[in-house]
Amino acid sequence: MKALFYAAGTSPASAFAIAPLASALRAAGHEVLVASFEEMSPAVLGVGLPPVVVARGHTTESIKAATDGRPAIEYPHEPDLEMPYLGHWFGRQGSHVVDDLVHVARLWGADVLVAGTLGHGAEVAARYLGVPFVRQSWDVFDIHGYEQYVTEEMADHLAELGCTDLPEPDLQIDICPPSLARTSAVTMRWTPHNRPCRVEDWMLHSPDNGRICLTMGSFRYADPRVMNRVLDLLAALVGTGPEIVVAIGEEKADAIRERFPAVRAGWIPLEFILPACDVLIHPAGGLTAINAINTATPQLLLNPFAAFVPTLRRLTDQGSARSLYREEGSPAAVARVTAEMLSDPRYALRARELADDALTARTAAGVVAQVEQVVAASSKAVPAC
């Protein structure tokens, strides 16, 4: 079987998210290729998978520009603009990659297309090809309400298929713990795949005074506001007692170490550091949240988007997390809530319960058979939308 994956998105996390299933299929003897925008190829290579570039000459940012009669896609500064932004951006990504995905799949002889939550180019390409499409969630979020804007961006391709709506997947896989998963999906235990680093002894044990980990994700540090945010948060957290670790790209770590010599900073895959951390602070990163769930780490989510609220409420209601929305997440508030979480053992208890729940889902190796069954059952006829 030949499985063509599509790592849609703007962050290396979209490649990290699909890596467990892609690696499991390879280990089972199947062939795998991972298509992505060129900017994502290093992340695909970093998790040991073979990349193939689609939408050459474009980046996930450049396609936002006004072109071919389509208006520019503007960042949503208001909550009611979030869904149009999300749908238009990922719909436009999809419209740029469909033809290339079809070309690569035919040239290579792909038997199935696999993509993450917002990889709509792959689900449309699969209908052109008449092969099954597998959607694997790439993080903790379950967001709806953006689909109409995707269909606007992909209207020409959908019309060629005789469709008015996005096709449904032949198999839906969810990497959330079963208690948080979408009920119609097969649940799969996500196992960390990341760009590796050299593991140091200090990463593997907790200091006596405890440890807080802060991360702003794996990209977007070109925006100086992101680094300013990190530095402001550190100014509020340093000296409160626990050791502070910042998981960040090495090119930015020097600036942190220079200003805060006691802070450990650098590229540190979360699976190595989180088991020895008492709280993880992050900007509601969906895959970051999955890492924290797997390691039973309480998390403080600094939520920038109204669209994330329903999913984050499930986490906070479960009791392993707290969430601060936009202006609520001032440095002083972050320091206060972090102290509250450190002093209340119930957060760690609930985090352990959620981690144990995650362990009840089958591993990626256990899901391979279901992908094989979907391919075996395929009639190779173009399915209806």
Sequence and secondary structure as in RCSB ss.txt:
>XXXX:A:sequence
MKALFYAAGTSPASAFAIAPLASALRAAGHEVLVASFEEMSPAVLGVGLPPVVVARGHTTESIKAATDGRPAIEY
PHEPDLEMPYLGHWFGRQGSHVVDDLVHVARLWGADVLVAGTLGHGAEVAARYLGVPFVRQSWDVFDIHGYEQYV
TEEMADHLAELGCTDLPEPDLQIDICPPSLARTSAVTMRWTPHNRPCRVEDWMLHSPDNGRICLTMGSFRYADPR
VMNRVLDLLAALVGTGPEIVVAIGEEKADAIRERFPAVRAGWIPLEFILPACDVLIHPAGGLTAINAINTATPQL
LLNPFAAFVPTLRRLTDQGSARSLYREEGSPAAVARVTAEMLSDPRYALRARELADDALTARTAAGVVAQVEQVV
AASSKAVPAC
>XXXX:A:secstr
 EEEEE  SSSTHHHHHHHHHHHHHHHTT EEEEEE GGGHHHHHHTT  EEE STT  TTGGGS BTTB     
  SGGGHHHHHHHHHHHHHHHHHHHHHHHHHHHT SEEEE TT HHHHHHHHHHT  EEEE  SS    S HHHH
HHHTHHHHHHTT SS    SEEEE S TTTS TTSEEB            GGGGS  TT EEEEE  SS TTSHH
HHHHHHHHHHHHTTSSSEEEEE  HHHHHHHHHH TTSEEE   HHHHGGG SEEEES  HHHHHHHHHTT  EE
EEE  GGGHHHHHHHHHHTSEEEEEGGG  HHHHHHHHHHHHH THHHHHHHHHHHHHTTSB HHHHHHHHHHHH
HH  SS    
